[in-house]
Amino acid sequence: MASSPRTNGRRTVAVIGGGAVGVATASFLLRDGHDVVLIERGGIGEGASFGNAGCLNPSSVVPMSMPGTLAKVPGYLIDPLGPLSIRWRYLPTLAPWLARFVRAGTRARVEAQARALKPLLYDSYGAWLPLVRHAGAEGLILRQGHLVVYRTEQDFAGDALGYQLRRDNGITFDVLREDELWQFEPSISHDYTIGVLFQQNGHTVNPNRLVRTVAEAFQRDGGRILAAEAKGFLREGATLRGIETDAGAIPADAAVVAAGAHSRRLATSLGDDVPLDTERGYHVLIADPETAPRLPILDASAKFVSTPMETGLRLAGTVEFAGLDAPPNWQRADYLLTLGRRLFPGLAAHYPEGRVSRWMGFRPSMPDSLPVIGRASQCPDVAYAFGHGHVGLAAGARTGQAAADLIAGRAPAFDLTPFAPTRF
C-alpha cells in the first residue's frame, strides 16, 4: 500500500457496515479522536436498519429460544399466518444453527442470556439520545412506551417465564385488562383482552432516517463514508494494515466488523467461525392509514409489531429462514396486512395501488440471541459488533460504545464475556 494507516498521529479505524450498529460505532470512534472511515456496500441504513419495527426496548431481554419453543414450531410452520417459515431446501444448511438454537433454550441458559442482554439494552432511548441530539434530530426518537397484547388469559400465561425474566432484570410493566386496555388504546380490536405496558420503552418514527441523520452528522464532523464492499483484511501477522475492498485497499490500523448478516465471512477469515445466520423479516407500510395506535404494539401470538411512523403505519415481523440469496416470498408481507386488520378493525379492507409498500430484509441472528462483541482471535486490532437479531436498533448505541472502548483499549461499561466470538 502506498500510504501509512496513521495520519498526523491519529489512529485510522475502518468500520465495516453502515447500519445502526456501524453508524453508532463510527460516531463514537470519531468522538474518541480517531480518523474513521465507514465502509458500506449498499446505502447507509438501507439493510435491516431500513425496515425494522423501530423499537428501542430495554424490555427485549427475553431470548428467542425459550423452554417450550420447540413444541410450538410445528404449529407455526403449518399456519399460513404463523410467525415462522422455513424454505425446506435451506434446511440442511440451517440444521446446525437450529440445533444450537434448541440447546440455548434451557431455563438456566435463558436466565443467563437475559442477564447478559440487560446492560446492552439498558435505556436504549437514552443511549441513542446524545448522537441524535448532536445530529439535531431529537424528534426522530420518542419514549411513549410499548404495548404487548393478548387475546386470552391462556396466551398471557404462556409467556409467564418471559415476564419473570424481565422482573428479575429490573424491567417494570403494568398489566391492563379489557376496558382499561381498550380505553388506553382505542384503535385495537376488543378481541384482545390483555395488554402489558412497558412505559420506559421508546421507538423511532423512521429508523432509516435516524441512521442516515446520525451518519450525516458523522460526515459533518470529519468522518468519511466509502461506498464499497469489504472483501478481507490486509495483515502482517496479527497486525492489521488495511481493508481489502472492491474499490481498492483502505489503510487502517484498527477495524470494527458491523456488517450485519454479511459478517460471518469476514469473521471466518480472522479465525472465528461464528454460527451466524439470517432471519429474513418482512414489513408492510400503510401510508395515511385510517387508524393507528399511539405507540408500538406487539401482537404476542402473531409475533408482529405495529409502529406509528412518520411515513405511515408499519406492520413488521415474522421469521423466514431461507438464507441470503433466495428471492422474497411476498406472501409473508401480505399476511402481515391480514394480521394488521385483525388487530386494527378500523383499517380498510382493500387499498389502492400505491398506498401499501412491502419490504424484506435480513436480521443477523445468533442461536443464543446474543450478538458477537469482542476481539478477533487472529487479529486483536479488529473488533466484532454484529449478530443482534431482533435488537440491532435497540442495542446499537451501547454496542457502538463498547466497540469504541475495545479499539481504545478501555474497559467497556459492561462485561463482554457472554458476547465473545469464541463462546461456541
N, C-alpha and C positions, 0 to 999 in steps of 0.2 A: 504494500500500500504506500501511496505517495506521502501521506501526511500522518502526523502523530495523533493519537487519540487524546492528547492533552493540549489545550489551548490556553495560553496565559495562566497556567497553573490551575485552571478549572477542570474538574473531572467530567469527562464526556460519558453520558449514560444514554443508552438506547432502550426505549420502551416499545415492545412489540405488541401491538393491539390497540385499536382506537375505540374500544367500548368504554363502558362506565368505569371498569376497574383500571384499564390502561390510562384513560384520561385523568382520573383521580391520582394515580401513581405518578404520572408525568408532572402533574401540577405540584404535588408535594416535593418531588425531587427538585423541581425548579426553585421552589421556596428555600431549599437547602443550599442553593447557590451553584448547583451543577449546570453544565451545558447539556441540555436534554433534547433528544430527537425522538419523536413519536412516529413509529413506522406502522402504517395501516394499509392492508392490501385492498380494502374497499373504502367506502366513505366513513367518516367519523360518526360513530353512533348508529351505524346502519345495520349492525348484526342483531344479536339478541337485545341490545340496548334500544333498538328501534321499536320492537313490537311487544315488549313485556307489559305486565299489568301496572307498572309504575309504583309499586308498593314499597314503602320504607318501614318495614315491620320488625321491631325488636321481638315481637311475639312468634316469629318464624323459627324458633329454636327446635321445633319438633321435626325429627328426621323423616325422610320419605319412607324408609323401610322401618316398619314397626311390628311388634308381635301381632300376628293375625293378618298382616297384609297379604301374605302368600295365599291364604284361603279365599281372599276376595278377588284374586286375579282372574280366575275362570269366568266369573260373573261380569267383570269389566270387559273381557275380551269378546263375549258373545252379545253384549249390549251395544247396538249401533250408536247409542248416545252416551256410551260409557267413557270414562276418563282415560282409558288406556287402549292403545292399539300397537300390534307388533306385525311388521312385514315378515312373513314366515321365511322368506329366503334369506333374511338377515339374521335369523335366529342362531345359526351356528357361530357367527361372528360375535353375537351378543351373549352367548351362553356363559363364558367365564365371568363377565360383568354381572349377569343375573345371579350366578352362584355367590359372588361376593355380596351382592345386594341382600340376598336372603340371610346370609351369615351375619350381616350387620344389624339385623332386626331383632336381636335378643333384648330382653329387658335391661340387662347390665350395660350393653353396648349403646342402646339409645339414650340411657341416662348419661353416659359419658359424652356422647355426641352433643346432646343438648347443653351440657356444661361447657363444652368447647365453643359452641355457637354463641353462647350468651355474650361474651365480651366482643365478639366480632360484629354482632348485630345491635349492641347496646346503643340506644338513642341514635338510630340511623338518620333521622331527620337532623339532629344536631351535628352529626359527623359531617354531613354534606354542607351545612349552613355556611361555614367560612368560605368555601370555594364558590358557593352560589352568590353570597354577598359580594365577594370580590369581583365576580363577573357582572354585578349589577342586575341580578335576575332573581331576587328573593321571591317574587310571585310565582316562580316555577315549582316551588315545593310548599306543601301545606301540611299542617298537623291537625287533622279533623277527625282522626280515629279510623277504625277499620271494624267492619261488622261481619261476623260469621253466622250464617242462618241454616236452620234445620227444619225439616217438615215434622218430625216426630220426636218424642222423648227417647224412643229406642235408638234413633240415629244419633242423638246427642250423647246418650250413654255410651255408645260405641266409641266415642272419642275421649273417654274419661282419662285414659293414660296420657294423652296429649295435653290435657288441661292440668294434670298433675305435674307433668314435666315443666310446664310454664310456671305453675306456683312454686315449684322447687327452685326455679331460677329467677324469682322475683318479678315475674310478669303478672300484673294485675288486670282484672277484667270484671265486667258486670254481665249478669245473665238477665235477659229480657224475655218475657213470655206473653204471647198473644197480644192483648190490647196495648200493653206497654211497648211491645215491638212494633206493632202497626202504627202507633202514634209517633214513635221515634222515626220510622222510615215509611211514610205512606205509600211509596211507589211499589213496594213489594206485594206479591200475592198473599192473601190470607191463608193459603195452603201451608205457608211457612209459619210455624208456631213458636219457635225458639230462636233467639238471637244472642250472640255473645259479642259484647262491645269492648274493644281494646282502645281506650281513649288516647294512649300515648303513641299510637302508630301514625305514620304520615304517608303521603304519596306525592307524586309529581303529576302535574297536569299535562306533561308532554316529555316522556323520557328521552326521546331523540333530541329535542331542542335543549333539554337540560345538559346532555353530554356535549352537544355542539357548542353551547354557550360557554361552558367551562373550558372547552378546547380553544375557543376564540380568545378567551382571557389568557390562557397559557401562551398562545402565539403573541398576543399583545405585549406580554411580559418578556418576550425574547425566546420562548420555546420554538422549536422547529417541528413541522409535520411533513413527513415524506410519504407520498403515495407509492408504496412498493410492497412486495411480498418477501418476507424474511425466509431465506432458504436454509440457513445454517449459521454456524459460528466460526470465526477465524481465531485460532488459538495458538499459543506457544506453550505446550504442556497444559498446565492448569490455569494459565494466564490468558484472559480474554484480550484480543486485539481489535476485534471488529465483528460486524454482522454482514453476512453474505446475503444480498438481496437480488431480485431480478432487475434492479436499477444500478447494480454495482456494489462494491464494498463500502460499508459505512464504518469509519473508525469509531471505536468505542472501547473504553476500558472497564465498563460495567454494563449490565443489561438486566431488564426485567421481562420475563415472558408472561404476557397477559393477553394471549391470543385466543382466549375462549376455547371453543370446540376444536380449533386448529392447533392447539398447544402440544398435543401428545407427540407428534413427530419431532418437534424441537426439543422436548424433554428427553426423548429417547436418544437423540444424538449426543446428549450430555450424560448418558449413563443411567437415566431414570425412566424405566418402563412403567409408567403410571397407568392404572386401569381407567382411563378417561373415555367416556362415550358421550353420545349426544341424545338428549331427549328433544325431539322436534316438537315445538309448541306452535299453536295457531292463534290468531285473533281475527275478529271481525270488528269493524268500526262503523257505527251508525252516525252519520252526520245529521245534525239538527234533530235528535230523537224526540218523540212525543212525550216521553217521560224519562227521568234519570234519577238515580239515587244522589244523596248529598255527599256521600263518602264511598270509598271502595267497599264492595260486598263480596264475600266468598260464599258460594253455594257449596256447603261442606260435602254433600252427597255427590253432586255432579262434578266437583273439583274444578270450577272455573270462577274467575274473578271478574266482576263488572266494575269499571272505574270511570267516573266522570272526568273527561279530559277537555282541553280547550278546543279540540277538533271534533268532539262528539262523545258518544258512549262506547267505550271499548269493552268487549267481551273476550277475555283471554284465558287460555288454559289448555287442558288435555295434554297427554303424553303419547308420543308416537316414536317407536324405535324402528328406524329404517336406515340409519347411517347418514353420511353427508352428501351422498350422490343421487339417491332416489328422488324422483320428481314429487312435488307436493300432492297430497290427497286432499283436494279442496272440500270434500265432503266433511272432513274433520272441522273445518271452519264453519261450514253451513250448519252442522249440528250445534255449534255454539249459538247461532242465531235462534234455533229452535229452543234451546235451553234458556236463552235470554228472555224469550217471550213467556216461558213458563214462570220465570221469576218476576218479570215485569209485565203484567197483563195489559198495561197501557201502551205497549209497543204495537206498531201497526202489523197487520197480518202479512202484508206484502210491501215491498219497497221498489220504487222505480230505479232504473239503471243509474248508477252514479251516487246513490245515497249510501250504499254499503260497500266498503272495501275489505279485502281479505289479505292476510299476511301469514307467512310461515317462517320460522327461524329456528336456530339451534342452541339449546341450552347445554352448556358444557358440564356434564354431570359425573360425579364420583359415586361409587356404590354405597359409601358410608355417609353421604350427604355433607361431607366436609371438603372444602376446597383444598388445593395444594398451595401452601405458602411456606417457602423455605429456600435454602440454597441448593443449587445443582450439585450433584455428587462429584462430578469430574471437573467442575469449574466454579469455585465459590464466588467468582466475580458476577455470576448470573443468579438472579433470584426468580422464583416462580410465584405467580399470583393468578391462578386460574382454577376452573372446575367448580364454580359456585352454584351450579344447578339453578334452583328457583330463587336464589337470594343474591344474585350478582349486583343488582342495583342497591339493595338494602345494605349489603356488606362492602360495596365498592370503595367508599371513602376510608373506612377503617383498614381495609386491605391495602389501599394505597399508602396510608401512613405506615403500616407495618413493613411494606416493601421498601419504602424510603429509609426506614430505620435499618433494615438489613444492608442496604447499599452504603449507608453512612457508618455502619459498624456500631450502631446504638442498640441498646436492649429495647425490643419492642414493648409496647404498653401492656401486652398480654402474652401468655405462653403460646408459642407456635408449635410446640411438640405434637399436638393432635393433628396438625396440618402437614406434617413432614412428608416429603415425597417418598421417603423410604419406609413408610409405615406398613406397607402391604408385603 
